[in-house]
């Protein structure tokens, strides 16, 4: 049985092992696969695993041997799941591997906006403290989070973990979600509508999935509702925000700052306006990439394949 991994490098750049999949079939792993090579590499495979290599309806129809698709991520929009279902091909994703790492990274982004630790560390290395007339200095305003309001858009596993951290830091937590069940015990927690959340929050953190109805969720009109002192955090999905609208809000001073780990196109073109926007921190989609999270992802990917081979597929997104 042939198993092909179309783009394995980001999951395993060399610090993990593929032995779990190797034990289940004849494994072929490609670091990256360009669109022109997808058919050639996946041809004859019964199981295909992909992270960001697209499997379109046209491609799937030509892969006559394919019986299973494993997505090496939580988001699965890279696969035409409707076409896969019509062809009888289950598609499994990995929904829970990165919760702690992504929530942690949301606060890494936020704390950098509050304290600009990297900037101050670089200033010390450049001799600015050694040559300073006073016993301390700071190059930017420093911001305390305790007592401020954290608004979380999307209150699933990751959103709830972000809320738990915010509560531990003394922030008031409010949340917007289409499903409003099992409210946490945070003091002052409330479910709110999206517009109310944007108006009230000192920090807005996005943790919702990318669907047609959430694409462009944060646009010029909604950004105009936010406080000019507020921060926006997005380490969920890039297309949740309209890049140009967010850049315009930052450059005009109607929003104090933003930190994003995701963009609408990745890798971004040099023309992406957020790369040069005022007080905008952009990191290269690394929230998920701790070794611990990637190890869990690898293990869960193997578990998904085992479950499929046992006739009990799990984490299927196109039942």
N, C-alpha and C positions, 0 to 999 in steps of 0.2 A: 504493500500500500504506500503510495507516494503522498508525502506531506510537504507542502511548499510554504515557506515564510517569505513573503515578497519584500518586506522592508524591516529587517530585524535590527538594524544598527542602533536606533535610538533606544530600544528596549535593552539591548545587550551589546554595548560597544566593546566588550571583552572582559567585563568583570563578573558576568554571570555564566551559566552553562545551559546548553540546549539538550542536555542528556535526558531530561524528562520526555521530550518529544521524540528524541532518537530511539527511545525504548518502545515507541508505539508504531513505528513505521520507517520507511526509507525517507529520510529528511533531507531537504535541500533548503539552505538558508541563503538569501540574498540580502546584502546590506541595504540596497536601494534598488527600486525597479522603475525605470522610466515607462511612460505610457506605451511606447512602441514595443516594449519587451514583455508586457504583462501576459499576453496570450501565449507567447513562446514559452515563458517560464512556468505558467500555470497549467499548460496543456498536459493532460494525462494525470494530473493530481486529483486525488479523491478528496483531500482536505487542503484548504488554503487558509493561511493566516495573514492578515494585513493590519497595518496601523493606519497609514495615510495613503496607501496606494489604492486608487479608486477601482471598484468593481461595478461597472455599469451594467444595465440590462443587456446591451449589445454584446459586451464581453461575456457575461454569464451564459448567454445562449450558445456561445461557441465553445464553452468548456463542458463537453459532453460527459466527462468522467466525474465532475465535481459533485460531491455529496454533502459537503459541510464547509461553512465559512466561519472562522474565528476572528473576531475583531480584537486586536491587542490594545484596547482602550475602552473607555466608557461610552464615548460618543460613537455612533455607528452610521452617521450620515454619509460616510465614504462608500457605503454599499447600497445598491438599489435593493432594499429589503423586500419591496413589493414584487419585483421581478424574481428575486430569489425564492420567495414563497410560491409563486406560480410555477416555478421549476422544481418545487419540492426540496429546496435546499435550506435547512435551518441556519440562521445566523445567530451566533452567540456573542455577547459582549462581556466586559468585566467591570461590574458596577461599583465595587467597594474597595478596590485595592489602595486608592490614593487619598482617602478621606482625611487622615491625620496630616499628611504631607501638604495637601492643598490648603487646608485650613491654616496650618502653620505659616505657609508662604503668604497667604493673604495678610497676615500680621507682619511678616517681614517687609512687605511692600508698604503697609500703613506706617510702621515705625520708622521706615526710612523717610517717608514724607514728613513725619513729626520731628525727626532729629537730624536727618542728613548725616548719619554716622560715617558713611564713606567719605563724604566731603571733608568732615572735620578730621578724620584720620589722615587723609591725604595732606591736609594743611599742616598737621603736626609733623609729618615726615618731611614736608618742604621747609621746615624750620620756623614756621609762623609762631609756634608756642615758645620756642627757645628765644626768639627775638621780640616777644611781646612785652610790653611795659607792665601789664597786669598779670595776676596769677591765673586768670582764665580768660577765654574769649569764645564767642560764637559768631558764625558767619551768616546764620539764618535765624528766623524766629524758631523757638523751641516750644512744642505743643504737648500739653498733658491730656490724656484721653479720659481719665476718670471724670465722671459726671457728664460726659458727652453722650450723644445718642447714636447708636449704631443701627442703621437700617439695612436689613438683609433681604434681598430680592431672590427668592427661591430658598425654601426652608426644608430642604431634604437633608441627607446625611451630612454633607459638607457645610451647608448653611447652618445647621444646628451646632456643628462643632465650632464654627466661627462664633456663633452666639454664645456658646459656653465660655470661650476664651474672652470674648468681650465682657461678659458678665463678671468673670474673674478679675478683669482689669478695672472694674468699677463703672463700666458703661451701662447705660440703659439700652435694652435691646427691643426693637420693634421689627416685625417681619411681614412680608407680603408673599403669599403663595396661593395657588389655586386650590390646594387642599389644606384646610385649617383644622388639623386634629392634633391631639396630644401636645398642648402648649407646654413649654418648659416652665420650670418653677422660678425663673429669673424674676427678681423684684422689678415690678413696673412693666413686665413684658405685655405687649399688645399685638394682635393681628390688625393690620391696617391696609387700606387701599394703596395702590402704587403712588398716586399723586400725593396722598397724605404722607407717605413714607419719604418721598423726595423733599417735601417741604420741611419736615421736622428733623431730618437726619443731619448730623455733623459729618458722618461717614456713611456712604452708601456702598455696600459690597454686593456684587452680583454673583449668584450661585445657581442660576437656573439653566436648564438645558436649551439647546438651540433647536427651535422649531420654527416653521413659517410665521407663527404668531408672535414669537419673541425676537425674530430678526429685526434689528433696528429699534429695539425696545427703548434704548436711551438715545434720543434724538434731540434736535434743537429745542423743540417745544418742551420736552420733559426736563432737559437740562436747565431751562429757564426757571423751573420751579425750585431748584436747589438754592440753598444759601450760598452767597458769594464766599463764605468762609469754609465751605464744605469740601470734602475729598471724595473722589470716586475710585473704587478698587474693582478691577475686573481681572480675575484669573480663572474665569469660567470658559467663555467662548467669545472670540473676537467679534463676530458679527452681531452680538447683542448691542453693541454701540455703533453709532455712525461716526467713523473716525474724524471726518471733517468737522462735524458738528461739535464733537468733544474738543478738538483742537481750537475751534473758534471760541468756545466758551473759556478755555484756559487763556488764550491769547488776549481776550478782551477783559479778563479779570473778573468775569461773572462766576467763575469757579476757581477755588484756591489751588487745587492740585488734583492730579490723577496718577495712579500707578496701575499699569496693565501688564499682564504676562502673556496676553493674547492679542492678536490683531485680525482684521477682517481677511487679510491675505497673508499667508505664512510660507516661506520667508517674505517679509514685506518689501515692496519696491522702495527705492531710495526716496521716492516722491511722497511716501505716506506722511501726512501732515503731523501725526503724533510724534514722529521721530525728532521734530524740531520745535514742538509746542512748548510753551512756557510752563515750567514746573510740572513736567510730565515724565515720569519714570517708566521706561519700557524695558522689560526683560524677555528673554527668548523662549517663552513657553516651557519653563522648567519647574513649575509647581509640582508636577507629578514625578519628577525625575530623581528623587532620593533613591539610594540603592535599596533601602528597605521597601519602598513602594514598588520599585521595579521587580524586586524579588517576589513580592506577593503577586504582582501581575503575572510573572512567569509561571508561578505555581498554579494560579487560578486558570491560566490558559491551558495548561496541561490537564487540570481537573476537568475543564470543559470538554476537551477532546476525549478523555477517558469516558466521561458520561455519555457522549455521543456514541462512541464505539460500543458501549454497553446497552445501547438502545434507550437511554434515558437522558436525552439532551437537556442541558440546563442553561439558565441565563439566556434563553432564546428570545430575541426581540421581534421575530416575525412568526408567532405561533399560528 
